[in-house]
Amino acid sequence: MHITRLSHLVAAIAVVLFTVVSISTARAQSTIGVAAVVNDAPISVVDLIERIKLVAASSNIPMSPQRSQEMAPQILQQLINEKLQLQEAERRGFEVTDADIERAQNLIEQNSGLPPGGLDQFLAQNGIATETIRNQIRPQIAWQKLLGSMRREIQISDTEIDDNLERIRSNQGKPRNNVQEIFLPVDNPQDETKVYQNAREVIRALEQGANFGGLARQFSASSSAANGGNLGWLYSGEMAGELQQAVNQMQPGDVSDPIRTIRGYYILKLLDRRRGDANALTDVRLDLYQLFVPIAANTPQDEVNTKLGILQNAKENADSCQSLANVAVDLGSEMSGKTEGISPNDLAGPVRNAVANLDKGGISDLIKVDGGALLVMVCDKTEESTLPDRENIRERLEMERLEILARRKLRELRRNAFIDIRM
């Protein structure tokens, strides 16, 4: 691989970015020239500028000459990688149709909350050529098709799945975390400093208000990039040790510093955390009927005893939630009623404790609360395992293995390519 004159290009981008906007794309193309050549295929300076504008707009990064200068090397490297990926996919016979690109654009609109046609409108509002997004989507689809053929080479054993499940079970009761990631690989020890600097640039952009999901889509080398880096809800033990340790020390809303792993640098954002409990691996849902009798603070004791006696009598004679509902009608109790599909964790403490060990048809003891007393009957109870099923685990392990193969393949393509960065 041959690389030259990167510093000259970076210095010029800051000036070019703010002058090219007023020039037509065709005129700018002929005036400004080529930013890089990848195996005889050019990447124009306009291509680079348009991509910088796309990254800035989609990630909510405030633009300035300094910011564009800082972003240029990383984005140019991304364009070079995409060119290599597209060339290899085409060499292997994988084609990207207009229908493929249209489906991808529709998916971007759905994931971004845009109406149909909203993506083109977004690009126009930000002065970005429509072809810019298509030029980004095309190599992504081609590369995914190529990787799909490589996936058949991956074999995940039942033992690996069993080990993964056991690791999740061993962390029962610990919190679950909703996490986003940006992954920047270090494929060559010589790239260590450069990749770390890129990670710090991402952190600085986030500190200045950039959108994490937008940056993940543009820069992350993980398969989660297509989903804005969103990993969803993860049990303790589902992430690599260094990453899990970092997440455990974070609070919802926090963004980590760059985390070095054997593969490269990760930047994590903790979106939310759910507390752990003894039933963490089981999702319990309850249908409850509450019979409430109001008792004011100044109610005479005789009347209090009478009302508590009504509840006690209802408890002894109730054989269904409907029988409690009938009592509520007779009492004219407007605060009585049925709640369906509620998690025990969402119940008030006294009620949660009262129904914790009840099965379907069970009824609580009298519960005294502010303003009265009540009974709670379990009308229905369902329990479902929250463990990921074996197929989900197999798919996740396959994707992890596929990412390793993809990085290895891209490293090979870069090593064998002729790349000339010019101005």
N, C-alpha and C positions, 0 to 999 in steps of 0.2 A: 504494500500500500504506500502511495506517495502523497504526502500532504505538504502544501507550501502556502506561504503568505497569509495565514489566518489573521495575524495581528493587523495587517493592512485592511482586510475586509471588515473586521470588527470596528476599527476606528471610523471607517467610512459609513457604516450602517446608521449611526446616530444622525448624520447629516442627510443621508439619502432618504431615510424613513419619512422625514418631515418635508421633503421636497417632491417626492414621487407621487404623493397623494393627489396633487393637482395635475399630474401628467397622465395621459391615457396609458392603459396597460401596454398596448402595442408600441407606442412611442417610447415609453420607459424601457421596455424590453430591448429595443434597438439602441437606446441611448446609454443605458447603464451596463448591460452586458451580462456576463456569466459569473456566478458565484462559485460554482464547483462543477467538475466533470467527473462522472462515475461510470467507468467502463464505456467511455465515448458518449454517454448520455448527459446532457447539460442540466444543471439546476441554475436558473437565472436569479439575479439579484431581486427581481420583482417577485419571484416565487418565495424567496426568503422574507421579503418585506411583508407580503400578503400573509404569510404564516405567522409572523410576529404579531401582526394586527389581529389575526384570528385568535391566537393564544391570549393576547391581552383582553380582547372583548369577551371571550368565553369564560375567562378566569377572573374577570373584574379587576385586572391589574391596571393601576393608573400609569399612563404612558408618559415617558420623558426621554430625551436623548440618552441620558445615562442608563435608564432602564432598558431601552432597546439595545444599547451596546452590551449590557450585561447578559441579555437573553440570546443574542445572536449566535454565539458559538454552540450553545446547547441545541438550539432549534435547527441550526444548519446540520449538526450531527444527526439529528432526527430525520431531516430530509434525506440525508445520505443513506441512512439505514433503510428508509422507506424505498428509495430507489433500488437498493440492493435486493430488498425483499420482493419487489415487483418484478425485477429482472429474473430472479431465480424461479418465482412462481410461473412466469410466462415460459421460461425455458423448460419447466416440468409439465407444461401443457394446461395450466390452470388459468381460466379466463374469468374476467369480471364483466358482467353484463350491466346494461343500464338499469335493468330491473333489480339487480343486486344492490346497486347504489341507491336507487329510489327506496327500497325497503330499509336500508341503513339510515337514510335521511329521515324516514318516517319514525324509526325507532328513536333517533336522536330527539325529534320533536316530542315524542311521548315521554321520554325520560326527563326532558327539560321542561315539561309542562307547557309546551308551545302548541298552538292550534295548527291544523294542517296548513302548510305553506308558511308557517311562522318562521322557519329557519331561513328561508330566502329573505324574508322581511328583516330579520335580525341582522343578516349579513349586509343588506343594503343600508340599514340605519347606521352601521358602523363603517361604511365605506369599504367593504371587503368584497372582492369579486366572487361571484357564485361558484366559479370553477375551483376556488381555493379549497372549499370543503370537499368537493368531489376528488380533488387531487390527494387529499388526505385519506379519504375513505377507500379509494381504489386499492392502494397497496395493503391496507389493513385487511380488506376482504380477501385479496389474493393470498396473503400470508396465512390467514386463517384456513383457507382451503388447503394450502400446502401442509400446514400443521395437522389438519384433519387426517391426511393420509399417513402422517407419522404416528398418529395416536394409536393406530392398529398395532404398532410395534411394542406398545406398553402393556405389561402384564402386572396386575396387582393381585397378590396372593390373599387367600382367606386369613392367613396368619397376620398379615399387615392390618387388615380390617379389624380383626379381633383385638390386636394390640391397641389400635386407635380407640375402639369402644371401651376397652378396659381403662385406658388413660382418662377418658371422659367420666366413667363411673367413679374412678378414684377421687375425682374432684367434686363429687356430689356435695351440695350444700354451699359451694363457693359461688361468688357472683358470676353472672354472665355479662359480657360486654359487647356493645354494638360499636364496631370499629371501621374506620376508613384507612386506606393505606396508599402511599406512593412509594414505588420501588424503583431504585436506580442501581442497575447492576454494575459490578466491577469485574469485567471480563478479563482484564489484563492488569497485573500489578502496577504497570507504568501509568495506568489511568486513575490510580487511587486518589491522588490529590485533586485531579480535575473533577472526578465524580463527587468527592466531598464538597468541593466548591459549588458544584451545581446544586447539591442538596441544601447548602446554606443559602443559595439564591432563592430556592423554593421557599425556605423558611422565611426569608425577608419579604418575599412577595405575600405570603400568608399574613405576616405581621402588618402589612400595609393594606390588608383588606381583600386580598385575592381569594377567590372561591376554591376550596379544597378539591371539590369534585371536578371542577374545570381543569385545575392543574393536573389532577390524576389522569384525566382523559388525554391530556396533551403530552405528559412526560413519563408517566409510570410505565414500566416494562412488565407489569404483572397482568394476568388475564382479567383481573378485577378492574382494569382501567376503563373498559367499555361501560362499566356500571359506576363510573365516578369513583373508583377505588373502594366501593362499599363491600365489606366482607359479611355484613349482617351480624346476627347474634351468635357469639362464640362462647363455648364453655371454656373454663380454665383447662389448659392442657392441649387445646386445639392449635395454639400458636407455638412457634419455635421459642425456646427458652428465653433468649434475649428479648424477644418481642413481648412475651407474656410478662416478664419481669417489669418491663417499661410500662405496660398497660396497667398493671397492678398498682403502680405508683401515681397514676393519672386520675384526674377528676373529669366528669363529663364536660366537654367543651375544650379540654386541653389538647394541644398539639405537641408532639414529642420533638426533641432534638433529633438529628440524624442518628440512627441506630445501626451500627456496623454488625453485619452477620457474615457468615462464610460466603454468601452470594453477592453481597453488596450493601447498599444503604437503604434503610426503610425510614419513612416519616409516617407516623401514625396520628390519627385523631380519634379520640374517644367521644362518640356521640352520646351514649347513654349507658347506664349500668343498672342491672336488676339484681336486687339482693338475693342471696342464696338462702335456702331453707332445707329442712330434712327431706322434703319431697321434691327437690329441685329437678329430678329426672321424670317426674310425673306431673302432668297438667291436670289439675282437679277443677271441675266446673260444677257448680251447685245451682239447682232451682230451689228457692226458699220461699216459704210463706211466713210472714210476720204478723202476729196478732198483737196489737198495741192497745193498751188501756191508759188513757191520760190520767195522771194524778198530780194535781197542783201542789206546790210546796206547803200551802196553808190548809190542806185538806184534813179534816178531823180524822183521828186514828181509826174510829169505827168504820168510816167510809173507805179509808185506805184498805182495811182488812177485808171489807166486802169486795172491793175491786180485785185485790190479790186472790181472793177466794174464787172469783169468776175465772181468772186465768188458771188457777190450780185445777178447777173442775174441767176446764177445756182441755188441759193437758191430760187428765186421767181418761177422758172420754173420746179424744180425737183419734180417729182411725185413718184420716187422710187430710191433705191440705184443704180439700173442699169443705170438710167439717169445720176447720178453723175459719174458713171464709164465711160459712153460715153464721158462726158466732159473731164475727165482725159485723155482718149485716144487722143482726139482732141488736148489737151494741151501738150501731151507728158510728163505728170507728173508721174515720176517713184516713187515718194514718196507718191502717193495716193494708196489706197487699202482698203481691207476689213479685219476686225478683228472679230473673232467669239468667243462667249462664254466667254467674259471677264467680270469680276466683276467691278462695278464702283469704288470700293476701289483700284483697280490696275491701274486706269487711272491717268495721270498727272493732277495736280490740276485744271488748266484752262479748260481742256476738261471735267473732272469730274463735275465741276460746270455747264458747258454749257449743259450737257445732263441729269443732275440730275432729272429734271421734265418732260423729254420728253417721250412720249409713242411711240409705234411702228409707223414708218412713219414720226415721228417728225424730224425736222432739226434745228440745232443750228444757232445762230447768228455767224457772222464772229469772228474768234478767232485769234488774233495776237500772234505769237510765234516767238522765235528766228529763223531768216532765212526765214520768210515768214508768210503766213496766211492760214487758213483752215476753211472748213465747216465739220461738222460731222452729219450724218443722222443715226437714229436708224432703222436698217433693221428688227430687231426682238428683242423682250424683253420677258423674261420668269421670273416668280417669283414663288418660292417654299418655303413653310414653312420649317424652320430649326429646329422647335420644335421636340423633340423626339415623336414618335407616342405613343398612349396609350399602345400598346402591349409591346413596348420597356420599357416603364416605369413600367408596370406590372412585366416584367421579372426581371428588376433590383431590384424592391422591394422584389420579391420572393427570389432572390439570397441573399439579405441582411438578410431576415428572416431565410433562410436556413442556413446561416453561424452561426447565433445565435444557432439554433437547433443543428448544428454539434458540436459546441464548448461545448454545454451542454452535448451532448452524449459522447464526448471524456472525459470530466471531470468525468462523471459517470463511464466510463470504467476504468479510472485511479484509482478512489476511490475504486473500487471493485476488482482491480487486485492485484496479488502478484508480486512485482518487486524487484529483488535482484541485486544490482549493485556490482560486484565483480572484483577481479583482479587475 
